[in-house]
């Protein structure tokens, strides 16, 4: 690393080592570089020791990359680089008992599915199953919103009016009680509970302020109120803090992110903050930047800035209107094939972005049919698969025997003849004796069960206890293998022909635990915490040579040479028709800005007159996205696309849509004179060409004068350069 690699503004941000610093870093302006160089600068110049530095990011992937970059230039052992949640978990592992003696350091971190299982139990307990409004998904979202707003049970109860809100307040109270009962926390608690600790114990807060004497925060625009409160506490003494972010990329308001943190709250909390703007863009061309700015600049709630590209003007952004969603996907596929053929691009150069996950289905279908490799970010995560959740539940229960969610998941897996009625009897017994569900297993004989059932429960109980005692004696590799054998898990999947994929996934989990043990030297509890904090991006292999499909939210922080943004229609992107002055609409604008600034060289915008949504074809009210009306004309060019697969709209008369006959694609694959390879006939030269795209027919003269007429769609021809 050399300071000469930085521009003037980046250098200013790096050298500002005392007091609060607010860096507005536009897309592609080198914010990660600034943070990385700053950590390096602080250590190299012995301003702070590595152990005195805390760097907070929002994803494990970003944290890992920052750590790797720093390590290349300076020994940074001791620097704490992690997510808000991982740092929160680290604090709680040491001190959670100070909040409630019923907690232990082996607490479980619940994900969304675990939360919903608890809420399902509560709904049953309160006899609310007949009320549609009280469903686990809705209740989880409500509880998350309470926690994002730092609302206690008393706060919610005081505002509750009417039957529904009063019941929600009651559910919230029971939910928190069950978390404590299960020795578990949810993701929000990883931030909220450390705050409670610091409020309760000022000396503990002081010790952490002394521990981390310099704090850096990435993606500051995405912080919610509790996260801002946490870093305000940690930096409240010394005030040595640098936050880096871009208000134009604040896209998580729906999950509690507060854009005011970067616009006003930071300077209100740290009034002596130095403000620096990074406006040189090293990622995209000027036309892409101008197009993105022309949209986001319509927002009223933003800091004024405009990015300048270092890469020159570049190509105009392509707008491709299409007939329907199938044609939209075809236009993307044909554009990719054409670019690969002409520019020798690779598949990993392309990203296809969409507003909602549902849009990916038709795109996948077309890419598969066209033989184009792709990977999806945000599908079912490895650790969310049923068989993996089941196996992990064994590991969780061995670490935390109070975890009722884990217990209920596996007490009858593999099948032991323990049904719902038996579990209810055990639960009732536990409540009567005021003990945990797991402890109640030892009293199974009191329930007058069949001998076989009783034996199964007791064997399960003794086995879990046995492995709990082995936690500190065996490393997690050995422990995992013994557990698989003890509970016949591997055998269950291996000997079931239908379950081979699940068996293979278990083997992959085994490899994952092996790798973790070998590289970290840590134990089972640490492995489970790492799994709990996994995100979609952690599963994504960005080195794989395939087209990337992802939502725009998932794409933030990434970049690709060519980006396709699909579904630019009112009601889809922007997602809903709302007042263009509203906060929601401004966030949709910012989301478009994020999407477009992922592109380095080329950007394509697409929409469809007809789109199949919710199982039926929506044809009634196509209106192109407002963003296309706001984008500056100098940055945009319209590309016509016609396909053999769809019918194109011509006009609408008296409310009835008139259509023309099927047309062919304009994207031709071959030309007269091209040398091609055929699997059967060998090498030949195209001498005649009729039609285009999928209907294209070619006449080829092969060796020895053999002439053949072939349809391109079926001939599987390869061009020879």
Helices and strands as residue ranges (DSSP letters): G 3-5, H 8-15, E 21-25, H 31-44, G 50-52, E 53-57, H 60-71, E 80-83, H 84-95, G 96-98, E 108-110, H 112-125, H 136-148, H 153-159, H 163-181, E 184-186, H 189-200, H 202-211, E 214-217, G 220-222, H 225-234, E 241-245, G 247-249, G 253-255, H 260-260, I 261-265, H 266-269, E 274-278, E 280-281, H 286-296, E 308-309, E 317-324, H 325-343, G 347-349, E 350-354, G 357-359, H 360-369, E 374-376, G 382-384, H 386-399, H 404-410, H 420-433, H 437-440, G 441-447, H 451-469, H 476-486, H 489-494, G 497-499, H 500-520, H 524-532, G 536-539, E 547-551, H 552-555, E 560-565, H 583-596, E 599-613, E 616-618, H 626-630, G 633-635, E 636-638, E 649-653, E 656-659, E 675-678, E 682-690, G 693-695, E 697-702, G 703-705, E 707-711, H 712-715, E 718-720
